[in-house]
Amino acid sequence: MFGLSPWELLLVFLAILLLFGAKRLPEIGSSLGRGIREFKGSIKEVEGDVRAEITGDTAPPSAASATKETAQARSANSEH
């Protein structure tokens, strides 16, 4: 993995643990995960816009509206 031995990875992890502390690591991890999810969502939205521009659609569905519609459909299905 990236040319690092298990001992080198352990040393890097211990250095990070010493720098940030055990209490901050979960917070840092969740913030990093949230940022990655937001980044992926924006990439999907841009891809949708580009595809819509290429195909000539006038109003491309954004990722946010598609997610909202999916959530509404699921809630409507679960009520029945």
MODELLER restraints for C-alpha pairs under 7 A, 6 or more apart:
rsr = mdl.restraints
at = mdl.atoms
rsr.add(forms.Gaussian(group=physical.xy_distance, feature=features.Distance(at['CA:41:A'], at['CA:63:A']), mean=6.88, stdev=0.5))
rsr.add(forms.Gaussian(group=physical.xy_distance, feature=features.Distance(at['CA:44:A'], at['CA:63:A']), mean=6.72, stdev=0.5))
rsr.add(forms.Gaussian(group=physical.xy_distance, feature=features.Distance(at['CA:45:A'], at['CA:62:A']), mean=5.66, stdev=0.5))
rsr.add(forms.Gaussian(group=physical.xy_distance, feature=features.Distance(at['CA:45:A'], at['CA:63:A']), mean=5.08, stdev=0.5))
rsr.add(forms.Gaussian(group=physical.xy_distance, feature=features.Distance(at['CA:48:A'], at['CA:60:A']), mean=6.85, stdev=0.5))
rsr.add(forms.Gaussian(group=physical.xy_distance, feature=features.Distance(at['CA:48:A'], at['CA:62:A']), mean=6.91, stdev=0.5))
rsr.add(forms.Gaussian(group=physical.xy_distance, feature=features.Distance(at['CA:49:A'], at['CA:60:A']), mean=6.13, stdev=0.5))
rsr.add(forms.Gaussian(group=physical.xy_distance, feature=features.Distance(at['CA:52:A'], at['CA:60:A']), mean=5.53, stdev=0.5))
